[in-house]
Amino acid sequence: MPKIKCRGCGKELFYNSISDIPTFPFCSERCKLMDLGSWFNEERRIDEPATDDELEI
């Protein structure tokens, strides 16, 4: 049975299929929302600027 650690709190999650965990890769809605808040507060960000090649459709 595969396992991962919650990206929010580090709790180990065991699953047979990703659909077993509705908030994957988080253990709960709370951890999911806390991560989202970190992005909104710019505590997490992507520092590397996008290149022209990446922006082309």
C-alpha distance matrix in Angstrom:
0.0 3.8 6.6 10.3 13.5 15.9 18.8 21.3 20.6 17.9 15.7 12.0 10.0 6.5 6.2 5.9 9.2 11.5 13.8 11.9 13.4 17.1 18.0 15.4 15.6 17.2 16.4 19.7 22.8 24.6 22.6 22.9 26.7 27.2 25.9 28.2 31.0 30.6 31.1 34.1 35.6 35.2 33.3 30.9 32.5 32.5 35.5 35.9 38.4 37.7 39.8 42.0 39.8 36.8 39.0 40.4 39.1
3.8 0.0 3.8 7.0 10.6 13.1 15.6 18.4 18.2 15.3 13.8 10.2 8.4 5.9 5.9 6.6 8.6 9.7 12.8 11.5 12.1 15.7 16.0 12.9 12.6 14.6 14.4 17.9 20.9 22.6 20.2 20.3 24.1 24.5 22.9 25.2 28.1 27.4 27.8 30.9 32.4 31.8 29.9 27.4 28.8 28.8 31.7 32.1 34.6 34.0 36.1 38.5 36.4 33.3 35.6 37.1 36.0
6.6 3.8 0.0 3.8 7.0 9.7 12.4 15.0 14.5 11.6 10.1 6.6 5.3 4.4 6.3 8.8 10.3 10.2 13.3 11.7 11.2 14.7 14.3 11.3 10.4 11.9 11.6 15.3 18.4 19.7 17.1 17.7 21.4 21.4 19.9 22.6 25.2 24.4 25.2 28.3 29.5 29.0 26.9 24.6 26.4 26.8 29.6 30.4 33.1 32.9 35.2 37.8 36.0 32.8 35.0 36.8 36.0
10.3 7.0 3.8 0.0 3.8 6.5 8.8 11.7 11.6 8.7 8.3 5.7 5.3 6.8 8.6 11.4 11.8 10.6 13.7 12.6 11.0 14.0 12.6 9.5 7.8 9.3 9.8 13.5 16.4 17.3 14.3 14.8 18.5 18.3 16.5 19.3 21.8 20.8 21.6 24.8 25.9 25.3 23.2 20.9 22.8 23.2 26.1 27.0 29.8 29.8 32.3 35.0 33.5 30.2 32.2 34.4 33.8
13.5 10.6 7.0 3.8 0.0 3.8 6.2 8.5 8.0 5.0 5.4 4.5 5.9 8.9 11.3 14.6 14.9 13.1 15.8 14.5 12.1 14.6 12.5 10.1 7.8 8.0 8.3 11.9 14.8 15.0 11.8 13.0 16.4 15.6 14.1 17.3 19.4 18.2 19.5 22.7 23.3 23.0 20.5 18.6 21.0 22.0 24.7 26.1 29.0 29.4 32.2 35.1 34.0 30.6 32.5 35.0 34.6
15.9 13.1 9.7 6.5 3.8 0.0 3.8 5.3 5.7 4.6 5.2 6.3 6.8 10.4 12.3 15.7 15.4 12.9 15.0 13.9 10.8 12.5 9.7 8.1 5.9 4.6 5.5 8.6 11.3 11.3 8.0 9.3 12.7 12.0 10.8 13.9 16.0 15.2 16.7 19.5 20.4 20.4 18.1 16.5 19.1 20.5 23.5 25.2 27.9 28.3 31.4 34.1 33.3 29.7 31.2 33.8 33.4
18.8 15.6 12.4 8.8 6.2 3.8 0.0 3.8 6.1 5.9 8.3 9.8 10.4 13.8 15.3 18.5 17.6 14.7 16.9 16.6 13.2 14.2 10.9 9.3 6.5 5.8 8.2 10.3 11.9 11.5 7.7 8.5 11.4 10.2 8.1 11.4 13.4 12.1 13.4 16.5 17.2 16.9 14.6 12.8 15.4 16.9 19.7 21.6 24.3 25.0 28.1 31.0 30.4 26.8 28.3 31.1 31.0
21.3 18.4 15.0 11.7 8.5 5.3 3.8 0.0 3.8 6.0 8.2 10.9 11.9 15.6 17.3 20.7 19.9 17.0 18.6 17.9 14.3 14.8 11.2 10.9 8.9 6.4 7.9 8.9 10.2 8.7 5.0 7.1 9.3 7.3 6.5 10.2 11.3 10.4 12.6 15.2 15.5 15.9 13.5 12.6 15.8 18.0 20.8 23.2 25.7 26.6 30.0 32.9 32.6 29.0 30.1 33.1 33.0
20.6 18.2 14.5 11.6 8.0 5.7 6.1 3.8 0.0 3.8 5.7 9.1 11.0 14.8 17.2 20.9 20.8 18.3 20.0 18.6 15.2 16.3 13.1 12.9 11.0 8.3 8.1 9.6 11.8 9.9 6.9 10.0 12.0 9.9 10.0 13.6 14.3 13.4 16.0 18.4 18.3 18.9 16.1 15.7 19.0 21.3 23.8 26.2 29.0 30.1 33.4 36.4 36.1 32.5 33.7 36.7 36.6
17.9 15.3 11.6 8.7 5.0 4.6 5.9 6.0 3.8 0.0 3.8 6.3 9.0 12.5 15.3 18.9 19.2 17.1 19.3 17.8 14.9 16.8 14.0 12.7 10.5 8.9 8.7 11.4 14.2 13.1 9.9 12.3 15.0 13.1 12.5 16.1 17.3 16.0 18.2 21.0 21.0 21.1 18.2 17.2 20.2 21.9 24.3 26.4 29.4 30.3 33.4 36.5 35.8 32.4 34.0 36.9 36.8
15.7 13.8 10.1 8.3 5.4 5.2 8.3 8.2 5.7 3.8 0.0 3.8 6.4 9.9 13.0 16.7 17.4 15.9 17.7 15.6 12.9 15.2 13.1 12.2 10.7 8.8 7.1 10.1 13.5 12.8 10.4 12.9 15.8 14.6 14.5 17.9 19.2 18.6 20.7 23.3 23.6 24.0 21.3 20.4 23.3 25.0 27.7 29.7 32.5 33.2 36.3 39.1 38.3 34.8 36.4 39.0 38.6
12.0 10.2 6.6 5.7 4.5 6.3 9.8 10.9 9.1 6.3 3.8 0.0 3.8 6.7 10.0 13.6 14.8 13.9 16.1 13.8 11.9 14.9 13.5 11.8 10.5 9.8 8.3 11.9 15.4 15.6 13.1 15.0 18.3 17.6 16.9 20.1 22.0 21.2 22.9 25.8 26.4 26.5 23.9 22.4 25.0 26.2 29.0 30.5 33.4 33.8 36.6 39.4 38.2 34.8 36.6 39.0 38.5
10.0 8.4 5.3 5.3 5.9 6.8 10.4 11.9 11.0 9.0 6.4 3.8 0.0 3.8 6.6 10.3 11.3 10.4 12.4 10.0 8.4 11.7 11.0 9.2 8.7 8.5 6.9 10.5 14.0 15.1 13.0 14.1 17.7 17.8 17.0 19.7 22.0 21.8 23.1 25.8 26.9 27.1 24.9 23.2 25.5 26.6 29.6 30.9 33.5 33.5 36.3 38.8 37.5 34.0 35.7 37.8 36.9
6.5 5.9 4.4 6.8 8.9 10.4 13.8 15.6 14.8 12.5 9.9 6.7 3.8 0.0 3.8 7.2 9.2 9.6 11.7 8.9 8.8 12.6 12.9 10.9 11.0 11.6 10.1 13.4 16.8 18.3 16.5 17.2 20.9 21.3 20.5 22.9 25.4 25.3 26.3 29.0 30.4 30.4 28.4 26.4 28.5 29.2 32.3 33.3 35.8 35.5 38.0 40.4 38.8 35.4 37.2 39.1 37.9
6.2 5.9 6.3 8.6 11.3 12.3 15.3 17.3 17.2 15.3 13.0 10.0 6.6 3.8 0.0 3.8 5.5 6.7 8.5 6.0 7.2 10.9 12.1 10.0 10.9 12.2 11.2 14.1 17.0 19.2 17.6 17.6 21.3 22.3 21.3 23.2 26.1 26.2 26.8 29.4 31.2 31.2 29.6 27.3 29.0 29.5 32.8 33.5 35.7 35.0 37.4 39.5 37.7 34.3 36.0 37.6 36.1
5.9 6.6 8.8 11.4 14.6 15.7 18.5 20.7 20.9 18.9 16.7 13.6 10.3 7.2 3.8 0.0 3.8 6.9 8.4 6.8 9.4 12.6 14.5 12.3 13.5 15.4 14.7 17.3 19.9 22.4 20.9 20.5 24.2 25.5 24.2 25.9 29.0 29.1 29.3 32.0 34.0 33.8 32.5 30.0 31.3 31.5 34.8 35.1 37.2 36.1 38.3 40.1 38.0 34.8 36.6 37.8 36.1
9.2 8.6 10.3 11.8 14.9 15.4 17.6 19.9 20.8 19.2 17.4 14.8 11.3 9.2 5.5 3.8 0.0 3.8 5.3 5.5 7.9 10.4 12.4 10.2 11.8 14.1 14.2 16.4 18.3 21.2 19.8 18.7 22.3 24.0 22.5 23.7 27.0 27.4 27.2 29.7 32.0 31.8 30.8 28.1 29.2 29.2 32.6 32.9 34.6 33.4 35.5 37.2 35.0 31.8 33.4 34.5 32.7
11.5 9.7 10.2 10.6 13.1 12.9 14.7 17.0 18.3 17.1 15.9 13.9 10.4 9.6 6.7 6.9 3.8 0.0 3.8 5.3 5.8 7.7 9.2 6.7 8.5 11.0 11.7 13.7 15.3 18.3 16.7 15.3 18.8 20.6 19.0 20.0 23.4 23.8 23.4 25.9 28.3 28.1 27.2 24.6 25.6 25.8 29.3 29.7 31.4 30.2 32.5 34.2 32.3 28.9 30.4 31.7 30.0
13.8 12.8 13.3 13.7 15.8 15.0 16.9 18.6 20.0 19.3 17.7 16.1 12.4 11.7 8.5 8.4 5.3 3.8 0.0 3.8 5.3 6.0 8.9 7.9 10.5 12.3 12.5 13.6 14.7 18.1 17.3 15.6 18.8 21.1 20.0 20.5 23.9 24.9 24.5 26.5 29.2 29.4 28.8 26.3 27.4 27.8 31.5 31.9 33.3 32.0 34.4 35.9 34.1 30.7 31.7 32.9 30.9
11.9 11.5 11.7 12.6 14.5 13.9 16.6 17.9 18.6 17.8 15.6 13.8 10.0 8.9 6.0 6.8 5.5 5.3 3.8 0.0 3.8 6.3 9.1 8.5 10.9 11.8 10.9 12.3 14.2 17.3 16.7 15.8 19.1 21.1 20.4 21.4 24.5 25.4 25.6 27.7 30.0 30.4 29.4 27.3 28.8 29.5 33.1 33.9 35.6 34.6 37.1 38.8 37.1 33.6 34.8 36.2 34.3
13.4 12.1 11.2 11.0 12.1 10.8 13.2 14.3 15.2 14.9 12.9 11.9 8.4 8.8 7.2 9.4 7.9 5.8 5.3 3.8 0.0 3.8 5.5 5.3 7.8 8.1 7.4 8.7 10.7 13.6 12.9 12.0 15.4 17.3 16.6 17.8 20.8 21.7 22.1 24.1 26.3 26.8 25.8 23.8 25.5 26.5 30.1 31.2 32.9 32.2 35.0 36.8 35.5 31.8 32.9 34.6 33.0
17.1 15.7 14.7 14.0 14.6 12.5 14.2 14.8 16.3 16.8 15.2 14.9 11.7 12.6 10.9 12.6 10.4 7.7 6.0 6.3 3.8 0.0 3.8 5.7 8.7 8.6 8.6 8.3 8.9 12.4 12.3 10.7 13.5 16.1 15.6 16.0 19.0 20.5 20.6 22.2 24.7 25.5 24.9 23.1 24.6 25.7 29.4 30.6 32.0 31.1 34.0 35.6 34.4 30.7 31.4 33.1 31.3
18.0 16.0 14.3 12.6 12.5 9.7 10.9 11.2 13.1 14.0 13.1 13.5 11.0 12.9 12.1 14.5 12.4 9.2 8.9 9.1 5.5 3.8 0.0 3.9 6.1 5.3 6.3 5.9 6.2 9.5 8.8 7.0 10.1 12.4 11.8 12.5 15.5 16.8 17.1 18.8 21.1 21.9 21.2 19.4 21.2 22.6 26.2 27.6 29.1 28.6 31.7 33.6 32.7 28.9 29.5 31.6 30.2
15.4 12.9 11.3 9.5 10.1 8.1 9.3 10.9 12.9 12.7 12.2 11.8 9.2 10.9 10.0 12.3 10.2 6.7 7.9 8.5 5.3 5.7 3.9 0.0 3.1 4.8 6.8 8.3 9.5 12.1 10.2 8.6 12.3 13.9 12.4 13.6 16.9 17.3 17.4 19.7 21.9 22.1 21.1 18.8 20.4 21.3 24.8 25.9 27.7 27.1 30.0 32.0 30.8 27.1 28.2 30.2 29.0
15.6 12.6 10.4 7.8 7.8 5.9 6.5 8.9 11.0 10.5 10.7 10.5 8.7 11.0 10.9 13.5 11.8 8.5 10.5 10.9 7.8 8.7 6.1 3.1 0.0 3.8 6.8 9.0 10.5 12.2 9.5 8.3 12.1 12.9 10.9 12.7 15.9 15.7 15.9 18.7 20.5 20.4 19.1 16.7 18.3 19.2 22.6 23.8 25.9 25.6 28.5 30.8 29.6 26.0 27.3 29.6 28.7
17.2 14.6 11.9 9.3 8.0 4.6 5.8 6.4 8.3 8.9 8.8 9.8 8.5 11.6 12.2 15.4 14.1 11.0 12.3 11.8 8.1 8.6 5.3 4.8 3.8 0.0 3.8 5.6 7.5 8.7 6.0 5.8 9.5 10.2 9.1 11.3 13.9 14.1 15.1 17.5 19.1 19.5 18.0 16.3 18.6 20.1 23.5 25.2 27.3 27.3 30.5 32.9 32.1 28.4 29.5 32.0 31.1
16.4 14.4 11.6 9.8 8.3 5.5 8.2 7.9 8.1 8.7 7.1 8.3 6.9 10.1 11.2 14.7 14.2 11.7 12.5 10.9 7.4 8.6 6.3 6.8 6.8 3.8 0.0 3.8 7.2 8.3 6.7 7.9 11.1 11.7 11.7 14.0 16.1 16.6 18.1 20.2 21.5 22.4 20.7 19.4 22.0 23.7 27.0 28.8 31.0 31.1 34.3 36.7 35.9 32.2 33.3 35.7 34.8
19.7 17.9 15.3 13.5 11.9 8.6 10.3 8.9 9.6 11.4 10.1 11.9 10.5 13.4 14.1 17.3 16.4 13.7 13.6 12.3 8.7 8.3 5.9 8.3 9.0 5.6 3.8 0.0 3.8 5.3 5.4 6.4 8.8 10.0 11.0 12.7 14.4 15.8 17.4 18.8 20.3 21.7 20.3 19.5 22.1 24.2 27.6 29.6 31.5 31.6 35.0 37.2 36.7 32.9 33.5 36.0 34.9
22.8 20.9 18.4 16.4 14.8 11.3 11.9 10.2 11.8 14.2 13.5 15.4 14.0 16.8 17.0 19.9 18.3 15.3 14.7 14.2 10.7 8.9 6.2 9.5 10.5 7.5 7.2 3.8 0.0 3.8 5.6 5.0 6.1 8.6 9.9 10.5 12.2 14.3 15.6 16.4 18.2 20.0 19.2 18.6 21.0 23.3 26.7 28.8 30.3 30.4 33.8 35.8 35.5 31.7 31.9 34.4 33.3
24.6 22.6 19.7 17.3 15.0 11.3 11.5 8.7 9.9 13.1 12.8 15.6 15.1 18.3 19.2 22.4 21.2 18.3 18.1 17.3 13.6 12.4 9.5 12.1 12.2 8.7 8.3 5.3 3.8 0.0 3.8 5.4 5.2 6.1 8.7 9.9 10.5 12.4 14.5 15.2 16.3 18.4 17.2 17.2 20.1 22.8 26.0 28.5 30.2 30.7 34.3 36.5 36.5 32.8 33.0 35.8 35.0
22.6 20.2 17.1 14.3 11.8 8.0 7.7 5.0 6.9 9.9 10.4 13.1 13.0 16.5 17.6 20.9 19.8 16.7 17.3 16.7 12.9 12.3 8.8 10.2 9.5 6.0 6.7 5.4 5.6 3.8 0.0 3.8 5.5 5.1 6.2 8.7 9.8 10.7 12.8 14.4 15.3 16.7 15.1 14.6 17.6 20.1 23.2 25.7 27.7 28.3 31.8 34.3 34.2 30.4 31.0 33.9 33.3
22.9 20.3 17.7 14.8 13.0 9.3 8.5 7.1 10.0 12.3 12.9 15.0 14.1 17.2 17.6 20.5 18.7 15.3 15.6 15.8 12.0 10.7 7.0 8.6 8.3 5.8 7.9 6.4 5.0 5.4 3.8 0.0 3.8 5.5 5.3 6.4 8.8 10.1 11.1 12.7 14.5 15.7 14.8 13.8 16.1 18.4 21.8 23.9 25.6 25.8 29.3 31.5 31.3 27.5 27.9 30.6 29.9
26.7 24.1 21.4 18.5 16.4 12.7 11.4 9.3 12.0 15.0 15.8 18.3 17.7 20.9 21.3 24.2 22.3 18.8 18.8 19.1 15.4 13.5 10.1 12.3 12.1 9.5 11.1 8.8 6.1 5.2 5.5 3.8 0.0 3.8 5.4 4.9 6.1 8.6 9.9 10.4 12.2 14.1 13.7 13.5 15.9 18.7 21.9 24.3 25.7 26.1 29.8 31.9 32.1 28.4 28.3 31.2 30.6
27.2 24.5 21.4 18.3 15.6 12.0 10.2 7.3 9.9 13.1 14.6 17.6 17.8 21.3 22.3 25.5 24.0 20.6 21.1 21.1 17.3 16.1 12.4 13.9 12.9 10.2 11.7 10.0 8.6 6.1 5.1 5.5 3.8 0.0 3.8 5.4 5.0 6.4 8.9 9.8 10.5 12.4 11.2 11.5 14.5 17.6 20.5 23.3 25.0 26.0 29.7 32.2 32.6 28.9 29.1 32.2 32.0
25.9 22.9 19.9 16.5 14.1 10.8 8.1 6.5 10.0 12.5 14.5 16.9 17.0 20.5 21.3 24.2 22.5 19.0 20.0 20.4 16.6 15.6 11.8 12.4 10.9 9.1 11.7 11.0 9.9 8.7 6.2 5.3 5.4 3.8 0.0 3.8 5.3 5.1 6.6 8.9 10.0 10.7 9.5 8.7 11.5 14.3 17.3 19.9 21.7 22.6 26.3 28.8 29.1 25.4 25.8 28.9 28.9
28.2 25.2 22.6 19.3 17.3 13.9 11.4 10.2 13.6 16.1 17.9 20.1 19.7 22.9 23.2 25.9 23.7 20.0 20.5 21.4 17.8 16.0 12.5 13.6 12.7 11.3 14.0 12.7 10.5 9.9 8.7 6.4 4.9 5.4 3.8 0.0 3.8 5.4 5.2 6.4 8.7 9.9 10.1 9.2 11.2 13.9 17.1 19.6 20.8 21.4 25.1 27.3 27.7 24.0 23.9 27.0 26.8
31.0 28.1 25.2 21.8 19.4 16.0 13.4 11.3 14.3 17.3 19.2 22.0 22.0 25.4 26.1 29.0 27.0 23.4 23.9 24.5 20.8 19.0 15.5 16.9 15.9 13.9 16.1 14.4 12.2 10.5 9.8 8.8 6.1 5.0 5.3 3.8 0.0 3.8 5.4 5.0 6.1 8.4 8.6 9.3 11.7 15.0 17.7 20.6 21.8 22.9 26.7 29.0 29.9 26.3 26.0 29.3 29.4
30.6 27.4 24.4 20.8 18.2 15.2 12.1 10.4 13.4 16.0 18.6 21.2 21.8 25.3 26.2 29.1 27.4 23.8 24.9 25.4 21.7 20.5 16.8 17.3 15.7 14.1 16.6 15.8 14.3 12.4 10.7 10.1 8.6 6.4 5.1 5.4 3.8 0.0 3.8 5.5 5.2 6.1 5.1 5.8 8.9 12.4 14.8 17.9 19.6 21.1 24.8 27.5 28.4 24.9 25.0 28.5 29.0
31.1 27.8 25.2 21.6 19.5 16.7 13.4 12.6 16.0 18.2 20.7 22.9 23.1 26.3 26.8 29.3 27.2 23.4 24.5 25.6 22.1 20.6 17.1 17.4 15.9 15.1 18.1 17.4 15.6 14.5 12.8 11.1 9.9 8.9 6.6 5.2 5.4 3.8 0.0 3.8 5.5 4.9 6.0 5.0 6.5 9.7 12.5 15.3 16.5 17.7 21.5 23.9 24.9 21.4 21.3 24.8 25.3
34.1 30.9 28.3 24.8 22.7 19.5 16.5 15.2 18.4 21.0 23.3 25.8 25.8 29.0 29.4 32.0 29.7 25.9 26.5 27.7 24.1 22.2 18.8 19.7 18.7 17.5 20.2 18.8 16.4 15.2 14.4 12.7 10.4 9.8 8.9 6.4 5.0 5.5 3.8 0.0 3.8 5.4 7.7 8.2 9.2 12.4 14.7 17.6 18.1 19.3 23.1 25.2 26.5 23.1 22.4 25.9 26.3
35.6 32.4 29.5 25.9 23.3 20.4 17.2 15.5 18.3 21.0 23.6 26.4 26.9 30.4 31.2 34.0 32.0 28.3 29.2 30.0 26.3 24.7 21.1 21.9 20.5 19.1 21.5 20.3 18.2 16.3 15.3 14.5 12.2 10.5 10.0 8.7 6.1 5.2 5.5 3.8 0.0 3.8 5.5 7.7 9.4 13.0 14.6 17.9 18.9 20.7 24.5 26.8 28.4 25.2 24.7 28.3 29.1
35.2 31.8 29.0 25.3 23.0 20.4 16.9 15.9 18.9 21.1 24.0 26.5 27.1 30.4 31.2 33.8 31.8 28.1 29.4 30.4 26.8 25.5 21.9 22.1 20.4 19.5 22.4 21.7 20.0 18.4 16.7 15.7 14.1 12.4 10.7 9.9 8.4 6.1 4.9 5.4 3.8 0.0 3.8 5.1 5.9 9.5 10.8 14.2 15.3 17.4 21.1 23.7 25.3 22.2 22.0 25.7 26.8
33.3 29.9 26.9 23.2 20.5 18.1 14.6 13.5 16.1 18.2 21.3 23.9 24.9 28.4 29.6 32.5 30.8 27.2 28.8 29.4 25.8 24.9 21.2 21.1 19.1 18.0 20.7 20.3 19.2 17.2 15.1 14.8 13.7 11.2 9.5 10.1 8.6 5.1 6.0 7.7 5.5 3.8 0.0 3.8 6.6 10.3 11.5 15.1 17.0 19.3 22.9 25.9 27.1 24.0 24.3 28.0 29.1
30.9 27.4 24.6 20.9 18.6 16.5 12.8 12.6 15.7 17.2 20.4 22.4 23.2 26.4 27.3 30.0 28.1 24.6 26.3 27.3 23.8 23.1 19.4 18.8 16.7 16.3 19.4 19.5 18.6 17.2 14.6 13.8 13.5 11.5 8.7 9.2 9.3 5.8 5.0 8.2 7.7 5.1 3.8 0.0 3.8 7.2 9.2 12.4 14.6 16.5 20.1 23.1 24.0 20.8 21.4 25.0 26.1
32.5 28.8 26.4 22.8 21.0 19.1 15.4 15.8 19.0 20.2 23.3 25.0 25.5 28.5 29.0 31.3 29.2 25.6 27.4 28.8 25.5 24.6 21.2 20.4 18.3 18.6 22.0 22.1 21.0 20.1 17.6 16.1 15.9 14.5 11.5 11.2 11.7 8.9 6.5 9.2 9.4 5.9 6.6 3.8 0.0 3.8 6.0 9.1 10.9 12.8 16.4 19.5 20.5 17.4 17.9 21.6 22.9
32.5 28.8 26.8 23.2 22.0 20.5 16.9 18.0 21.3 21.9 25.0 26.2 26.6 29.2 29.5 31.5 29.2 25.8 27.8 29.5 26.5 25.7 22.6 21.3 19.2 20.1 23.7 24.2 23.3 22.8 20.1 18.4 18.7 17.6 14.3 13.9 15.0 12.4 9.7 12.4 13.0 9.5 10.3 7.2 3.8 0.0 3.8 5.7 7.8 9.5 13.0 16.2 17.1 14.1 15.1 18.7 20.3
35.5 31.7 29.6 26.1 24.7 23.5 19.7 20.8 23.8 24.3 27.7 29.0 29.6 32.3 32.8 34.8 32.6 29.3 31.5 33.1 30.1 29.4 26.2 24.8 22.6 23.5 27.0 27.6 26.7 26.0 23.2 21.8 21.9 20.5 17.3 17.1 17.7 14.8 12.5 14.7 14.6 10.8 11.5 9.2 6.0 3.8 0.0 3.8 6.3 9.4 12.4 15.9 17.2 14.9 15.9 19.6 21.8
35.9 32.1 30.4 27.0 26.1 25.2 21.6 23.2 26.2 26.4 29.7 30.5 30.9 33.3 33.5 35.1 32.9 29.7 31.9 33.9 31.2 30.6 27.6 25.9 23.8 25.2 28.8 29.6 28.8 28.5 25.7 23.9 24.3 23.3 19.9 19.6 20.6 17.9 15.3 17.6 17.9 14.2 15.1 12.4 9.1 5.7 3.8 0.0 3.8 6.5 9.1 12.7 13.8 11.9 13.4 16.8 19.3
38.4 34.6 33.1 29.8 29.0 27.9 24.3 25.7 29.0 29.4 32.5 33.4 33.5 35.8 35.7 37.2 34.6 31.4 33.3 35.6 32.9 32.0 29.1 27.7 25.9 27.3 31.0 31.5 30.3 30.2 27.7 25.6 25.7 25.0 21.7 20.8 21.8 19.6 16.5 18.1 18.9 15.3 17.0 14.6 10.9 7.8 6.3 3.8 0.0 3.8 6.4 9.7 11.6 9.9 10.6 14.2 16.9
37.7 34.0 32.9 29.8 29.4 28.3 25.0 26.6 30.1 30.3 33.2 33.8 33.5 35.5 35.0 36.1 33.4 30.2 32.0 34.6 32.2 31.1 28.6 27.1 25.6 27.3 31.1 31.6 30.4 30.7 28.3 25.8 26.1 26.0 22.6 21.4 22.9 21.1 17.7 19.3 20.7 17.4 19.3 16.5 12.8 9.5 9.4 6.5 3.8 0.0 3.8 6.7 8.2 6.2 7.0 10.5 13.2
39.8 36.1 35.2 32.3 32.2 31.4 28.1 30.0 33.4 33.4 36.3 36.6 36.3 38.0 37.4 38.3 35.5 32.5 34.4 37.1 35.0 34.0 31.7 30.0 28.5 30.5 34.3 35.0 33.8 34.3 31.8 29.3 29.8 29.7 26.3 25.1 26.7 24.8 21.5 23.1 24.5 21.1 22.9 20.1 16.4 13.0 12.4 9.1 6.4 3.8 0.0 3.8 5.4 5.3 6.6 9.1 12.4
42.0 38.5 37.8 35.0 35.1 34.1 31.0 32.9 36.4 36.5 39.1 39.4 38.8 40.4 39.5 40.1 37.2 34.2 35.9 38.8 36.8 35.6 33.6 32.0 30.8 32.9 36.7 37.2 35.8 36.5 34.3 31.5 31.9 32.2 28.8 27.3 29.0 27.5 23.9 25.2 26.8 23.7 25.9 23.1 19.5 16.2 15.9 12.7 9.7 6.7 3.8 0.0 3.8 5.5 5.2 6.5 10.2
39.8 36.4 36.0 33.5 34.0 33.3 30.4 32.6 36.1 35.8 38.3 38.2 37.5 38.8 37.7 38.0 35.0 32.3 34.1 37.1 35.5 34.4 32.7 30.8 29.6 32.1 35.9 36.7 35.5 36.5 34.2 31.3 32.1 32.6 29.1 27.7 29.9 28.4 24.9 26.5 28.4 25.3 27.1 24.0 20.5 17.1 17.2 13.8 11.6 8.2 5.4 3.8 0.0 3.8 5.5 5.5 8.7
36.8 33.3 32.8 30.2 30.6 29.7 26.8 29.0 32.5 32.4 34.8 34.8 34.0 35.4 34.3 34.8 31.8 28.9 30.7 33.6 31.8 30.7 28.9 27.1 26.0 28.4 32.2 32.9 31.7 32.8 30.4 27.5 28.4 28.9 25.4 24.0 26.3 24.9 21.4 23.1 25.2 22.2 24.0 20.8 17.4 14.1 14.9 11.9 9.9 6.2 5.3 5.5 3.8 0.0 3.8 5.7 8.0
39.0 35.6 35.0 32.2 32.5 31.2 28.3 30.1 33.7 34.0 36.4 36.6 35.7 37.2 36.0 36.6 33.4 30.4 31.7 34.8 32.9 31.4 29.5 28.2 27.3 29.5 33.3 33.5 31.9 33.0 31.0 27.9 28.3 29.1 25.8 23.9 26.0 25.0 21.3 22.4 24.7 22.0 24.3 21.4 17.9 15.1 15.9 13.4 10.6 7.0 6.6 5.2 5.5 3.8 0.0 3.8 6.4
40.4 37.1 36.8 34.4 35.0 33.8 31.1 33.1 36.7 36.9 39.0 39.0 37.8 39.1 37.6 37.8 34.5 31.7 32.9 36.2 34.6 33.1 31.6 30.2 29.6 32.0 35.7 36.0 34.4 35.8 33.9 30.6 31.2 32.2 28.9 27.0 29.3 28.5 24.8 25.9 28.3 25.7 28.0 25.0 21.6 18.7 19.6 16.8 14.2 10.5 9.1 6.5 5.5 5.7 3.8 0.0 3.8
39.1 36.0 36.0 33.8 34.6 33.4 31.0 33.0 36.6 36.8 38.6 38.5 36.9 37.9 36.1 36.1 32.7 30.0 30.9 34.3 33.0 31.3 30.2 29.0 28.7 31.1 34.8 34.9 33.3 35.0 33.3 29.9 30.6 32.0 28.9 26.8 29.4 29.0 25.3 26.3 29.1 26.8 29.1 26.1 22.9 20.3 21.8 19.3 16.9 13.2 12.4 10.2 8.7 8.0 6.4 3.8 0.0
